[in-house]
Amino acid sequence: MTIAERLSLYIQLTRLHRPIGILLLLWPTLWGLWIAGDGHPAWHIVLIFVLGTVLMRSAGCAVNDYADRHIDKHVKRTSERPVTSGRIAPGEALWLAAALAFLALLLILPLNNLTLLLSVPAVLLAASYPFTKRFFAIPQAYLGIAFGFGIPMAFAAQLGSVPPVAWLLVLANVFWAIAYDTEYAMVDRDDDIRLGIHSSALFFGKYDVSAVMGCYAITLALLAWAGQIANLSWMYYAGLAVAAGIALYHYTLIKNKSREACFAAFLHNNWFGAAVFAGIALDYWARAQ
């Protein structure tokens, strides 16, 4: 196998050709960075967290494919992934994940001790999430914690402490993750039943659409509360209003529960996260004018 072919397999393994996972991890991290930095986060910290997000998401995908290598072969959509198809050895996937996590660690070494300390549970959450679908009724909630842990790390890097608003943002991210990953789980519902895999779509059953919309509503309520604590003004709430409109659009996609529409709604969550961030960034920008 040539180097180019091996590199192509690594890109598939780490999903770098499908950046939605990186974006869903990045937006809440940016929320935290901008609020912690009072609208002017240190740019070297922003760069560290952006690169770290790419590395840790990539590492998480490699661990996920290792964990699901015996499951993916039974699902048409995932049967050709590099590990389950035998093109990358399971041990090689773990070594790649470890190398990516090590590079992420090198990135945060210049930061303070609290950030380094918080990186330990962050890595443990990222590495253990792929296994939770075997025994957690709603593994999407665990995903929300894992994907939201960049928030307290962002506050720690900027402030040297983690105030309550950071944990409120993490909680908002948990409900957002349940919303968007339930949309994703609705795509794989039949396969999950057949393989005995847990998911929020199965847990909520016929109330899955209502649960998704309820989680969006809780997310927005928690974000509004966080905005009050952070003394954000109308531009932030305008961003939340746009995000609410996006959530309502997702209802039109998922209400009939078709696979293609549910997957489209999942992908569209990039714009939900972007709308919230735009509200934060514009609010602080307006103050500085």
N, C-alpha and C positions, 0 to 999 in steps of 0.2 A: 504493500500500500504506500502510495506517495505521500509526501508531507502535506500537499494540498488536499488530498483525499482525507487524511487524518484530521486536518484542521476543519474541513467541512463537517465531519462527524462530530467534532467537539462543539462546533457552532450549533448543530442540531441538538446535541445533548444538553447544552446550556440555554437553549431557546433564544439565542441572540438574534435569530432571524424572526422571532415573534416577541417584540419588546413590550407587550401589554403587561406582563408580570412585573417588569422593571418599573414601568410607569405607575402601576398600582402601589408599588412599594415606595416609589420616589415621592409622590404627591404628599402623603402625610408627613414624610420626613421634611419636606420643604415647608409645610405648614409650621412645624415645630421650629425650624431654623429661623423663619421670618419673625415669628412672634417672640422667640427667645432673643433675637437680635434687634428687637424693636424696629423692625423694618430695614435694618442695615446690618445683616449678619456679616461676619468676617469672611471675605471671599475665599481665603484658603480653606476655611472650615467647610464652606459650601462645596468646594471642589472635592475635598476629602470625602464628604458624605455622598456626593453624586457618584464618584468612582466606587466607593464602598458599596453603594446600593447595587450597582451593576455586578460587582464581584460576588456579593453575598447572594443575590438572586440567582446568578449562574451556578454557584456552588449548591444552592438549594435544589435546583433542577436536576443536577447530577445525582444528589442524594435521593431525590424523589424517584428517578428512573432506576436506581439501584434497588430501592425499597419495593417498587412496583414491577420488577422485572418478570415475576411469575404471573402477575395479573394482566399487564399490558398486552401480553400475547393473545389474550382471549377477547380483546376489544379491537375492532377493525381500525378505529381512529388512532390507536397507539401501538399497533402490532409491529410497525416498522421503525419504532424508535431504536436508536443505536444499540442500547444495552439488551433489550428484549429480543432484538433480531440477531444478536450475536456478533455484531460488527465492532462493538467495544466490550471488553471484558468487564464484569462487575467490579473487580478490584481496581481496574484502571479508572472507572468512573469515580470511585471513592478517593483515589489518589488525586485526581483532578479537582474534586471538591475540596480536599484538604489543602491543595496548593492555592486555590482561589481564596479560601478562608485565610490562609497565611498572608497572602498579599493584602487582604483587607486589614488584617492586624497590623501589618507594617505601616499602612496608611494612617492609622489612628495613634501610633506610638508617640508622635509629637504632641498629642493632646493631653489633657489633664488626667489625673489618676481616676477620678470618678467615671469619666468616659470609658477608660480602659476596663474598669470594674464592671460597668454595665454591658460591655461587649461580651462578657462571659455568658450571662443568660441569653443574650441576643443570639449567639452562636448555637447554644443548646436548643433554643426554641426553633431555629431554622433547621437544625439537623434532625430534630425529633418530630416535626410536623408531619412529614410524609407517612409516618407510622400510625398517626392518631386515627386515621379512617378505619382502622381495624377494631378499635374499641371505644371511641368517643361517638356519642350519638350525633353531635354537631361539631365535627372537626373544623368547620369554617370559623367557629369562635376562636379556636386555638390559632388558626391562620391569622385572624385579626390581631391577636396579641403579637405574634411573630412579625407580621408586616408593620405593626405600629411601634415596635421597640426602637426604631430610629428616632422617635419623638423624644423620649426621655434622654436618649444619648445626645440629641441635638441641643436640648436645654443644658445638659451637663457640659457639653463642649463650649457653649457660649457663656454660660453663667457660673459654672462650677457647682450648680445645685439643680434639683429637679422640683419645681414648684407644683402645687396641686393642679394648675391648669394643664400641665403636661399630661398627667394621668387622665384628666377629663378628655383630652384629645385622643389618648390611646383608647379609651372606652368608646368614643365616637367611631374610631376606626374599626373596632371590633364589630359594631353593628353594621357599618358600611361593608366590611368583608363578608359578613353573613349574607347581606343583601346581594352583592355581586357574585359571590361564589355559590349561592343557592341558584342563581340564574344559570351559572355554569353547570352545576350539579343536575339541573333539570334536563340538560342535554344528555347526560349519562345515566339517567334514572334506571332504564331497563337493564343496562349492563351492571350497574351497582347491585340491583336486586339479584341478578343471576349469580354474581360473584360473592355476594355476602358482604359488600362494602358499605360502611355507614356514610351517610351524607345528610345535610340539612334538608334537601329536597325530599328524601324518604322520611325524615323525622316529621316534617310539617305535613306531609301527605297531601290531601286535597286542599289544604289551606296554604299551600306553598306561595301562591301569588300574593295572598293577603299578608303572609309573613314577610315576604320581600318588601312590600310597600310599608309595612309597619316598621321594619328595620331602617328603611330610608328615613322615615319620619323621626325615629328616635335619634338617628345620626344627626339630622339637621337640628333637632332640639338641643342636643348636647353641644353641637358646634355653636349654636346661638348663645348658650350659657357660657361657653369658653370665650366667646367674643365679648360678653359683658365683663368677665373677669379681666380680660386683657385690654379693656377700654377701647375696643374697636368701634368704629362709627358706621354710618349708613352705607358706605361703599362695601364694607364687608358683608353686611346683611343683603345688599343687592346681589353679591356673589352667591350667597346662600339661596336667594330667590331663584337665580338662574339654575343652581344645582337642583332645587326643588322641581323646576320645570323639566329638567333632564330626567329626574326620577319618574315624573308623570309620563314622560315619553316612553320610558322603559315599561311602564304598565301596558301601554298600547302594544308593545312588542311581545310581552310574556303572557298576556291574558289568555291567549289560546293555547299556550304551552307547546308550540311547535319548536323542534330542536333548533332549526336555523335562526328563528327569531330570538330564542332565549340566548343563543350564543352571540348574536348581534348585540343584544342588550348588555351582556357581560363585557364585550369589547368596548362598548360605548361608555363604560364607567370611567375611562380615561378622562372624558370631558366633565364628569361630575367632580373628580378630584381637581382638575384644572380650574373649574369655576370657583371652587372654594379658595384655591391658592390665588387666583386673580383678584378675588375680593380682598384677601389679606394684603397682597402686594400693593394694590391700588390705594387701599386705605392708608397705609403707611406713606406711600408716595405723595398722596394729597396733603398729608400733614406737613411734609417737608417743603411744600411749595410756598 
